[in-house]
Amino acid sequence: MRIAELYKSIQGEGLLTGMPSVFIRASGCNLRCWFCDTPYASWQPEGQDYAVDEIIAEVEEWDVKHVVITGGEPMLFAEMIPLCRELRRRGRHITIETAGTLYLGVACDLMSISPKLSTSGPDPERHAHWARRHERQRYQREVLMRLMAEYEYQLKFVVDRVDDVAEVDAMIAELPGVTADRVLLMPQGRTMEEMASRSLWLAELCHERGWQLCPRRQLEWFGPVRGT
């Protein structure tokens, strides 16, 4: 399994914000979001290949219960099945961060699903191939429904502009049984300034809908650096 980085930090996003966690970042992605904050795991994938037992050995170096497997897109890798099985056997709480376009039958305690909106794709003039591929793959309703049916989940939408909210509404309407407390809106931004410019109106919207505002706290705590 190609790994871009493996480190201990604090979860900065979602329902488990503030939780000390070990992060396993898979390198490789089937999408190409223009705002991706980890291009070294998507646009220019870096890293090295690890066997499952090597990943487990590194995780075991920290006395931390929570493990977050992120990317890139970790569900690209069949090694996720034995990796999650062994993490579960060792008593770890497992969060998987995924775009919800691929399914694997893995052990998981929280499926953190970030469905991608139509505005997430790259510039078609500069990246014609990836623009087409991204649009074709970004929304897989059947996969989303299966993940939501089989796991505890949160739906985390990256919102860049006011018009995106109508698409969030439409997507939720196509996914039966979604409750407001499982919907999180993340202001698009790779810096504190970019996030702040969207957070005020998003906070008001979340208050009205019963959704949760989901800023990237790791930016606030550590700045825009790797390994956080």
C-alpha positions as a Python dict, from the first residue, in 0.01 Angstrom:
ca = {
    (1, 'M'): (0, 0, 0),
    (2, 'R'): (151, 332, -106),
    (3, 'I'): (177, 564, 195),
    (4, 'A'): (254, 937, 166),
    (5, 'E'): (294, 996, 540),
    (6, 'L'): (219, 838, 876),
    (7, 'Y'): (215, 1054, 1187),
    (8, 'K'): (52, 1133, 1521),
    (9, 'S'): (-152, 1452, 1553),
    (10, 'I'): (-495, 1578, 1660),
    (11, 'Q'): (-804, 1530, 1448),
    (12, 'G'): (-898, 1874, 1319),
    (13, 'E'): (-1215, 1792, 1126),
    (14, 'G'): (-1558, 1649, 1188),
    (15, 'L'): (-1736, 1479, 1475),
    (16, 'L'): (-1411, 1369, 1641),
    (17, 'T'): (-1237, 1708, 1633),
    (18, 'G'): (-980, 1733, 1909),
    (19, 'M'): (-915, 1359, 1933),
    (20, 'P'): (-548, 1250, 1946),
    (21, 'S'): (-504, 1023, 1645),
    (22, 'V'): (-253, 843, 1430),
    (23, 'F'): (-297, 938, 1064),
    (24, 'I'): (-217, 698, 780),
    (25, 'R'): (-221, 889, 451),
    (26, 'A'): (-258, 670, 144),
    (27, 'S'): (-99, 809, -172),
    (28, 'G'): (-310, 801, -487),
    (29, 'C'): (-655, 927, -578),
    (30, 'N'): (-916, 865, -847),
    (31, 'L'): (-1029, 1230, -835),
    (32, 'R'): (-853, 1562, -892),
    (33, 'C'): (-1020, 1836, -688),
    (34, 'W'): (-886, 2178, -778),
    (35, 'F'): (-872, 2277, -410),
    (36, 'C'): (-699, 1960, -286),
    (37, 'D'): (-490, 2043, 21),
    (38, 'T'): (-276, 1728, -10),
    (39, 'P'): (-156, 1729, -374),
    (40, 'Y'): (134, 1505, -270),
    (41, 'A'): (-128, 1228, -231),
    (42, 'S'): (-330, 1309, -544),
    (43, 'W'): (-198, 1536, -820),
    (44, 'Q'): (169, 1447, -761),
    (45, 'P'): (150, 1131, -547),
    (46, 'E'): (453, 1068, -331),
    (47, 'G'): (543, 803, -78),
    (48, 'Q'): (662, 447, -53),
    (49, 'D'): (508, 103, -48),
    (50, 'Y'): (438, -49, 293),
    (51, 'A'): (329, -400, 381),
    (52, 'V'): (36, -417, 621),
    (53, 'D'): (256, -544, 904),
    (54, 'E'): (493, -250, 852),
    (55, 'I'): (206, -2, 885),
    (56, 'I'): (84, -177, 1199),
    (57, 'A'): (433, -166, 1349),
    (58, 'E'): (450, 211, 1302),
    (59, 'V'): (102, 264, 1446),
    (60, 'E'): (200, 59, 1749),
    (61, 'E'): (479, 306, 1829),
    (62, 'W'): (214, 542, 1968),
    (63, 'D'): (-21, 469, 2256),
    (64, 'V'): (-317, 621, 2072),
    (65, 'K'): (-656, 453, 2034),
    (66, 'H'): (-783, 645, 1731),
    (67, 'V'): (-648, 578, 1383),
    (68, 'V'): (-750, 785, 1080),
    (69, 'I'): (-689, 638, 735),
    (70, 'T'): (-702, 917, 481),
    (71, 'G'): (-558, 1012, 144),
    (72, 'G'): (-566, 1060, -138),
    (73, 'E'): (-832, 794, -159),
    (74, 'P'): (-759, 499, 72),
    (75, 'M'): (-1042, 288, -70),
    (76, 'L'): (-832, 240, -385),
    (77, 'F'): (-620, -12, -198),
    (78, 'A'): (-724, -374, -136),
    (79, 'E'): (-472, -379, 150),
    (80, 'M'): (-725, -174, 344),
    (81, 'I'): (-917, -494, 421),
    (82, 'P'): (-640, -674, 615),
    (83, 'L'): (-508, -345, 756),
    (84, 'C'): (-841, -246, 910),
    (85, 'R'): (-904, -600, 1029),
    (86, 'E'): (-575, -601, 1219),
    (87, 'L'): (-630, -251, 1360),
    (88, 'R'): (-970, -363, 1486),
    (89, 'R'): (-817, -676, 1641),
    (90, 'R'): (-574, -453, 1830),
    (91, 'G'): (-856, -241, 1970),
    (92, 'R'): (-811, 71, 1758),
    (93, 'H'): (-1097, 305, 1668),
    (94, 'I'): (-1087, 341, 1289),
    (95, 'T'): (-1196, 645, 1090),
    (96, 'I'): (-1175, 624, 711),
    (97, 'E'): (-1180, 949, 514),
    (98, 'T'): (-1312, 887, 163),
    (99, 'A'): (-1489, 1064, -121),
    (100, 'G'): (-1743, 783, -126),
    (101, 'T'): (-1682, 675, -485),
    (102, 'L'): (-1544, 327, -408),
    (103, 'Y'): (-1659, 46, -181),
    (104, 'L'): (-1453, -199, 22),
    (105, 'G'): (-1587, -421, 299),
    (106, 'V'): (-1356, -295, 572),
    (107, 'A'): (-1370, -277, 950),
    (108, 'C'): (-1451, 86, 1032),
    (109, 'D'): (-1600, 278, 1326),
    (110, 'L'): (-1662, 609, 1146),
    (111, 'M'): (-1688, 643, 770),
    (112, 'S'): (-1606, 1008, 702),
    (113, 'I'): (-1751, 1062, 356),
    (114, 'S'): (-1680, 1377, 156),
    (115, 'P'): (-1896, 1370, -159),
    (116, 'K'): (-1760, 1602, -423),
    (117, 'L'): (-1977, 1872, -578),
    (118, 'S'): (-1980, 1968, -946),
    (119, 'T'): (-1764, 2274, -871),
    (120, 'S'): (-1480, 2056, -737),
    (121, 'G'): (-1335, 1952, -1072),
    (122, 'P'): (-1016, 2090, -1226),
    (123, 'D'): (-1000, 2348, -1504),
    (124, 'P'): (-1103, 2161, -1823),
    (125, 'E'): (-880, 2378, -2039),
    (126, 'R'): (-568, 2293, -1840),
    (127, 'H'): (-659, 1938, -1735),
    (128, 'A'): (-904, 1807, -1995),
    (129, 'H'): (-851, 1437, -1920),
    (130, 'W'): (-885, 1474, -1545),
    (131, 'A'): (-1179, 1713, -1574),
    (132, 'R'): (-1375, 1448, -1766),
    (133, 'R'): (-1264, 1164, -1539),
    (134, 'H'): (-1333, 1360, -1222),
    (135, 'E'): (-1685, 1453, -1332),
    (136, 'R'): (-1759, 1095, -1432),
    (137, 'Q'): (-1649, 950, -1099),
    (138, 'R'): (-1710, 1215, -832),
    (139, 'Y'): (-2068, 1115, -739),
    (140, 'Q'): (-2155, 748, -697),
    (141, 'R'): (-2496, 736, -531),
    (142, 'E'): (-2510, 358, -488),
    (143, 'V'): (-2170, 352, -321),
    (144, 'L'): (-2269, 634, -87),
    (145, 'M'): (-2590, 460, 11),
    (146, 'R'): (-2410, 134, 82),
    (147, 'L'): (-2145, 302, 297),
    (148, 'M'): (-2412, 492, 490),
    (149, 'A'): (-2616, 175, 543),
    (150, 'E'): (-2324, -32, 672),
    (151, 'Y'): (-2127, 216, 884),
    (152, 'E'): (-2157, 500, 1128),
    (153, 'Y'): (-2091, 799, 906),
    (154, 'Q'): (-2056, 1172, 863),
    (155, 'L'): (-2113, 1358, 536),
    (156, 'K'): (-1857, 1633, 491),
    (157, 'F'): (-1919, 1875, 204),
    (158, 'V'): (-1650, 2121, 96),
    (159, 'V'): (-1833, 2444, 8),
    (160, 'D'): (-1669, 2714, -201),
    (161, 'R'): (-1960, 2944, -289),
    (162, 'V'): (-2321, 3012, -196),
    (163, 'D'): (-2448, 2832, -507),
    (164, 'D'): (-2294, 2507, -380),
    (165, 'V'): (-2557, 2482, -106),
    (166, 'A'): (-2836, 2402, -352),
    (167, 'E'): (-2630, 2110, -478),
    (168, 'V'): (-2573, 1989, -122),
    (169, 'D'): (-2951, 1998, -70),
    (170, 'A'): (-3010, 1805, -392),
    (171, 'M'): (-2753, 1541, -305),
    (172, 'I'): (-2892, 1490, 45),
    (173, 'A'): (-3242, 1455, -102),
    (174, 'E'): (-3115, 1160, -309),
    (175, 'L'): (-2972, 985, -2),
    (176, 'P'): (-3259, 856, 214),
    (177, 'G'): (-3233, 876, 590),
    (178, 'V'): (-2967, 1145, 625),
    (179, 'T'): (-3013, 1329, 954),
    (180, 'A'): (-2900, 1688, 1003),
    (181, 'D'): (-2650, 1601, 1275),
    (182, 'R'): (-2451, 1393, 1025),
    (183, 'V'): (-2412, 1678, 773),
    (184, 'L'): (-2101, 1893, 799),
    (185, 'L'): (-2010, 2191, 581),
    (186, 'M'): (-1643, 2270, 544),
    (187, 'P'): (-1545, 2613, 412),
    (188, 'Q'): (-1310, 2568, 119),
    (189, 'G'): (-973, 2715, 201),
    (190, 'R'): (-609, 2622, 227),
    (191, 'T'): (-532, 2920, 451),
    (192, 'M'): (-705, 3070, 754),
    (193, 'E'): (-794, 3378, 550),
    (194, 'E'): (-962, 3175, 276),
    (195, 'M'): (-1163, 2976, 529),
    (196, 'A'): (-1263, 3286, 724),
    (197, 'S'): (-1405, 3449, 411),
    (198, 'R'): (-1663, 3169, 386),
    (199, 'S'): (-1713, 3075, 750),
    (200, 'L'): (-1947, 3357, 854),
    (201, 'W'): (-2225, 3287, 605),
    (202, 'L'): (-2171, 2912, 636),
    (203, 'A'): (-2206, 2932, 1015),
    (204, 'E'): (-2540, 3110, 979),
    (205, 'L'): (-2657, 2854, 725),
    (206, 'C'): (-2556, 2562, 948),
    (207, 'H'): (-2743, 2718, 1239),
    (208, 'E'): (-3058, 2745, 1028),
    (209, 'R'): (-3039, 2387, 898),
    (210, 'G'): (-2914, 2208, 1208),
    (211, 'W'): (-2594, 2112, 1025),
    (212, 'Q'): (-2243, 2143, 1166),
    (213, 'L'): (-1979, 2391, 1058),
    (214, 'C'): (-1658, 2200, 1000),
    (215, 'P'): (-1353, 2426, 980),
    (216, 'R'): (-1013, 2265, 938),
    (217, 'R'): (-884, 2323, 1291),
    (218, 'Q'): (-542, 2187, 1204),
    (219, 'L'): (-484, 2504, 1001),
    (220, 'E'): (-561, 2711, 1310),
    (221, 'W'): (-348, 2494, 1539),
    (222, 'F'): (-48, 2417, 1320),
    (223, 'G'): (-66, 2624, 1001),
    (224, 'P'): (-61, 2490, 643),
    (225, 'V'): (210, 2230, 698),
    (226, 'R'): (237, 1857, 635),
    (227, 'G'): (218, 1601, 911),
    (228, 'T'): (-73, 1767, 1091),
}
